[in-house]
Amino acid sequence: MLRVGGAGGWRAAAALAVFLGVVAPLGGCGEQKPKEENIRDVVEAQQRARRVKARADLQAIQTALQAYYAEQGRFPDRLDALPFVQEQRIDTSPYAYDPASGQVSLREP
């Protein structure tokens, strides 16, 4: 079984981004924001955290694809066939994948 090094590091970074993105806007600097503005800040922080996680997952998937190709001599038919994706339970729906070339990219929302 192939293990890609540093897989836990990007998850920790994504968790930190979520924490900082959610907690920082709620901490006051002496001024009080309207409730709607706080909610908007939290939603925007959550969206940023999702984008950071998606980019980190993309890099990990690209590395796993390269390793799969080195071992198997071909790319998998589907991203969810990658052992790394299965182990990490990565949602592959945000990614466009071409099994012929092994190219994977993040779909733009």
Backbone torsions as a table, in degrees:
resi	resn	phi	psi	omega
1	MET	NA	136.2	-177.2
2	LEU	-92.4	131.7	176.2
3	ARG	-116.6	129.5	177.7
4	VAL	-93.4	121.8	-177.1
5	GLY	-64.2	146.7	174.9
6	GLY	81.2	12.3	-177.7
7	ALA	-63.3	-37.4	-179.5
8	GLY	-72.7	-24.3	-178.3
9	GLY	-65.0	-43.0	-179.4
10	TRP	-71.0	-30.8	176.6
11	ARG	-67.3	-39.3	177.5
12	ALA	-65.5	-39.5	178.4
13	ALA	-64.6	-40.8	178.9
14	ALA	-65.7	-40.4	178.6
15	ALA	-64.2	-40.3	178.1
16	LEU	-64.3	-40.5	178.6
17	ALA	-62.3	-40.6	177.8
18	VAL	-64.0	-46.9	-179.1
19	PHE	-58.9	-50.3	-178.7
20	LEU	-67.8	-35.7	-179.6
21	GLY	-71.3	-27.5	-179.1
22	VAL	-93.6	-42.4	-174.9
23	VAL	-77.7	-40.8	-176.4
24	ALA	-58.8	-46.1	179.7
25	PRO	-64.9	-23.9	-178.7
26	LEU	-81.5	-26.3	178.5
27	GLY	-72.7	130.3	-174.5
28	GLY	-86.9	155.8	174.8
29	CYS	-115.6	34.7	179.5
30	GLY	92.2	-11.0	179.2
31	GLU	-115.4	148.5	-178.2
32	GLN	-102.7	123.1	176.9
33	LYS	-91.3	151.2	172.9
34	PRO	-61.4	151.4	-176.3
35	LYS	-56.6	-41.2	-179.0
36	GLU	-62.4	-37.5	179.7
37	GLU	-67.2	-39.6	176.6
38	ASN	-62.8	-42.8	179.7
39	ILE	-63.2	-42.9	178.5
40	ARG	-61.7	-41.5	178.6
41	ASP	-61.3	-42.1	-179.4
42	VAL	-65.9	-44.3	179.7
43	VAL	-62.0	-44.3	178.6
44	GLU	-63.0	-39.1	178.4
45	ALA	-65.2	-39.7	177.6
46	GLN	-64.3	-40.2	178.3
47	GLN	-65.1	-41.7	177.0
48	ARG	-61.7	-42.6	-179.9
49	ALA	-63.3	-39.0	177.4
50	ARG	-63.8	-40.0	178.7
51	ARG	-65.7	-41.1	178.6
52	VAL	-62.1	-45.0	-179.9
53	LYS	-63.7	-42.7	-179.5
54	ALA	-61.8	-40.8	178.6
55	ARG	-67.3	-40.3	178.4
56	ALA	-65.1	-42.8	176.7
57	ASP	-61.1	-40.9	179.9
58	LEU	-58.9	-45.6	179.6
59	GLN	-63.6	-40.9	179.5
60	ALA	-66.5	-39.6	178.3
61	ILE	-64.4	-42.6	179.0
62	GLN	-60.4	-41.9	177.5
63	THR	-64.5	-43.2	179.9
64	ALA	-65.2	-36.5	176.8
65	LEU	-63.7	-42.1	178.7
66	GLN	-62.6	-42.9	179.3
67	ALA	-66.3	-41.1	178.3
68	TYR	-60.5	-45.5	179.8
69	TYR	-62.4	-41.2	-180.0
70	ALA	-62.7	-35.7	-178.7
71	GLU	-83.7	-39.5	-171.8
72	GLN	-100.4	-18.7	-177.8
73	GLY	77.2	10.9	178.1
74	ARG	-158.0	166.7	175.8
75	PHE	-93.6	152.9	178.8
76	PRO	-68.1	157.4	179.4
77	ASP	-67.6	-32.7	-178.2
78	ARG	-137.4	151.4	177.9
79	LEU	-63.2	-36.9	-178.4
80	ASP	-72.4	-1.3	173.3
81	ALA	-84.9	-12.0	177.7
82	LEU	-69.8	128.2	177.9
83	PRO	-55.8	-38.7	-179.6
84	PHE	-60.6	-44.2	-179.3
85	VAL	-63.9	-40.8	179.0
86	GLN	-65.7	-45.2	-178.5
87	GLU	-64.0	-40.4	-177.1
88	GLN	-88.3	-5.4	-179.6
89	ARG	54.1	49.7	-179.1
90	ILE	-82.3	131.4	174.8
91	ASP	-75.3	118.5	-176.4
92	THR	-91.3	-2.7	-176.2
93	SER	-62.4	-29.0	179.3
94	PRO	-77.7	2.0	-172.8
95	TYR	-115.3	139.7	171.6
96	ALA	-95.3	131.8	-175.5
97	TYR	-133.2	133.7	175.2
98	ASP	-113.0	104.8	-177.3
99	PRO	-66.8	-21.1	179.5
100	ALA	-70.0	-40.9	-177.9
101	SER	-102.6	-16.9	-176.4
102	GLY	80.0	10.1	-179.4
103	GLN	-79.6	132.3	176.9
104	VAL	-131.0	139.8	179.5
105	SER	-144.2	160.4	179.3
106	LEU	-86.0	125.5	176.6
107	ARG	-71.0	139.6	177.8
108	GLU	-82.8	136.4	-178.8
109	PRO	-67.8	NA	NA
